[in-house]
């Protein structure tokens, strides 16, 4: 009779170590892409969720009796949660060209006390978006895309004509992808 080998299971600490460092490396790469290339990960909450993963895995890495580290990490989790709740009022809209060779991404954001806006991106590599030098400005935090007050016309595969209502009047934008 052959005895089965027993492989030790990875400890919670080892798993947390792997998750923490791999998430931190991914977050650093994404931050570098944002700062140096203007390329962002699609989605409105993806980076905040990655921050939560990093912070929660850091809690498992702290050795016992390190009260200050627990406090600081807990405080960072609370700050990230507050930032997440305050900054979670944006929405993304995707518009594909007729031949499906380009996708326009509009990230609409409103501010509580001032004008709202929408940033314009081009979808790249499926999960990333490149920020373009266009911004749709609105008055009194009006959100034309959420309210369906826009019209998009593709003049060719890389040129978009955008008509939108800004809250006080109509605006037009010609976007080159």
C-alpha positions as CSV (number, residue, x, y, z in Angstrom):
1,X,0.0,0.0,0.0
2,X,1.4,3.3,-1.1
3,X,1.2,6.2,1.3
4,X,-0.1,9.5,0.0
5,X,2.2,12.4,0.3
6,X,0.8,15.3,2.3
7,X,1.6,18.7,0.8
8,X,1.4,21.5,3.4
9,X,-1.3,24.0,2.6
10,X,-0.1,27.6,2.2
11,X,-0.7,29.6,5.3
12,X,-2.9,32.7,5.3
13,X,0.2,34.8,5.7
14,X,1.8,33.4,2.6
15,X,-1.3,33.9,0.6
16,X,-1.6,37.5,1.9
17,X,2.0,38.1,1.1
18,X,1.5,37.0,-2.5
19,X,-1.8,38.9,-3.0
20,X,-0.3,42.1,-1.4
21,X,2.8,42.2,-3.5
22,X,1.2,41.1,-6.8
23,X,-1.6,43.7,-6.3
24,X,0.9,46.4,-5.4
25,X,3.0,45.7,-8.5
26,X,-0.1,45.8,-10.7
27,X,-1.3,49.0,-9.0
28,X,2.2,50.6,-9.6
29,X,2.2,49.6,-13.2
30,X,-1.3,51.0,-13.7
31,X,-0.2,54.3,-12.0
32,X,2.8,54.5,-14.3
33,X,0.6,54.0,-17.4
34,X,-1.7,56.8,-16.1
35,X,1.0,59.3,-15.4
36,X,3.4,58.7,-18.3
37,X,1.1,57.4,-21.1
38,X,-2.3,58.7,-20.3
39,X,-3.7,55.2,-20.4
40,X,-6.3,54.2,-17.8
41,X,-8.0,50.9,-16.9
42,X,-11.6,50.8,-18.0
43,X,-14.3,50.9,-15.4
44,X,-15.1,53.5,-12.7
45,X,-14.4,51.5,-9.5
46,X,-11.6,49.1,-10.6
47,X,-8.7,51.0,-9.0
48,X,-10.5,51.6,-5.7
49,X,-11.2,47.8,-5.5
50,X,-7.6,47.1,-6.1
51,X,-6.7,49.6,-3.3
52,X,-9.0,47.6,-1.0
53,X,-7.3,44.3,-1.9
54,X,-3.9,45.8,-1.2
55,X,-5.0,47.3,2.2
56,X,-6.9,44.2,3.4
57,X,-4.1,41.9,2.5
58,X,-1.7,44.2,4.3
59,X,-3.8,43.6,7.5
60,X,-3.0,39.9,7.3
61,X,0.7,40.6,6.9
62,X,1.0,42.7,10.1
63,X,2.5,40.7,12.9
64,X,0.8,40.6,16.3
65,X,1.1,43.4,18.8
66,X,1.6,46.1,16.1
67,X,-1.3,48.2,17.2
68,X,0.0,51.3,15.3
69,X,0.2,49.5,12.0
70,X,-3.3,48.1,12.5
71,X,-4.6,51.6,13.2
72,X,-2.8,53.1,10.2
73,X,-4.0,50.4,7.8
74,X,-7.6,50.6,9.2
75,X,-7.4,54.4,8.8
76,X,-6.3,54.0,5.1
77,X,-9.2,51.5,4.5
78,X,-11.7,54.1,6.0
79,X,-10.1,56.9,3.8
80,X,-10.3,54.7,0.7
81,X,-13.9,53.9,1.5
82,X,-14.8,57.6,1.9
83,X,-13.0,58.4,-1.3
84,X,-14.9,55.6,-3.0
85,X,-18.3,56.8,-1.8
86,X,-17.6,60.5,-2.7
87,X,-16.0,59.8,-6.0
88,X,-18.4,57.0,-7.2
89,X,-20.8,59.3,-9.1
90,X,-19.2,58.7,-12.5
91,X,-20.5,56.5,-15.3
92,X,-18.8,55.3,-18.5
93,X,-20.5,55.0,-21.9
94,X,-19.1,53.1,-24.9
95,X,-19.8,54.0,-28.6
96,X,-18.4,51.7,-31.3
97,X,-17.7,52.9,-34.8
98,X,-19.8,51.4,-37.7
99,X,-17.0,49.1,-38.8
100,X,-16.2,48.3,-35.2
101,X,-12.6,49.4,-35.5
102,X,-12.7,52.1,-32.8
103,X,-14.6,52.6,-29.6
104,X,-15.2,56.0,-28.0
105,X,-15.5,56.0,-24.2
106,X,-17.2,58.9,-22.4
107,X,-16.7,59.1,-18.6
108,X,-19.4,61.4,-17.3
109,X,-18.8,63.0,-13.9
110,X,-20.8,65.5,-11.9
111,X,-19.7,67.7,-9.1
112,X,-22.0,68.5,-6.2
113,X,-21.7,72.3,-6.2
114,X,-20.1,73.2,-9.6
115,X,-20.3,72.3,-13.2
116,X,-20.1,68.7,-14.3
117,X,-18.0,67.3,-17.2
118,X,-17.3,64.3,-19.3
119,X,-13.9,63.2,-20.3
120,X,-13.3,61.5,-23.6
121,X,-11.2,58.4,-24.2
122,X,-10.4,55.9,-26.9
123,X,-10.6,52.2,-26.0
124,X,-7.3,50.4,-26.5
125,X,-6.2,46.8,-26.0
126,X,-9.7,45.8,-24.8
127,X,-9.2,46.7,-21.1
128,X,-7.5,50.1,-21.3
129,X,-8.6,53.6,-22.4
130,X,-6.4,56.4,-23.6
131,X,-7.4,59.9,-22.6
132,X,-8.0,62.3,-25.4
133,X,-7.7,66.1,-25.3
134,X,-11.4,66.7,-25.3
135,X,-13.8,67.5,-22.4
136,X,-17.6,67.9,-22.5
137,X,-18.5,70.8,-20.2
138,X,-21.9,71.1,-18.6
139,X,-23.6,73.6,-16.3
140,X,-25.1,72.9,-12.9
141,X,-23.8,69.3,-12.8
142,X,-26.1,68.4,-15.7
143,X,-25.3,64.9,-17.1
144,X,-26.3,64.8,-20.8
145,X,-25.3,61.1,-21.3
146,X,-27.3,59.9,-18.3
147,X,-30.3,61.8,-19.5
148,X,-30.0,60.7,-23.1
149,X,-29.5,64.3,-24.3
150,X,-26.8,63.7,-26.9
151,X,-26.4,62.6,-30.5
152,X,-23.3,60.8,-31.9
153,X,-22.5,60.6,-35.6
154,X,-19.5,58.8,-37.0
155,X,-18.3,60.7,-40.0
156,X,-15.6,58.0,-40.6
157,X,-14.0,55.3,-38.5
158,X,-11.9,57.8,-36.5
159,X,-14.0,60.9,-36.4
160,X,-17.0,61.5,-34.2
161,X,-19.4,64.4,-34.2
162,X,-21.0,64.8,-30.8
163,X,-24.0,67.1,-30.1
164,X,-25.1,67.4,-26.5
165,X,-27.2,69.5,-24.2
166,X,-25.1,71.1,-21.5
167,X,-27.9,72.1,-19.1
168,X,-28.2,75.7,-20.5
169,X,-27.7,75.2,-24.2
170,X,-26.4,72.9,-26.9
171,X,-22.8,72.2,-27.6
172,X,-21.0,70.4,-30.4
173,X,-17.7,68.6,-30.4
174,X,-15.7,67.1,-33.2
175,X,-13.6,64.2,-31.8
176,X,-10.6,62.7,-33.6
177,X,-9.7,59.2,-32.3
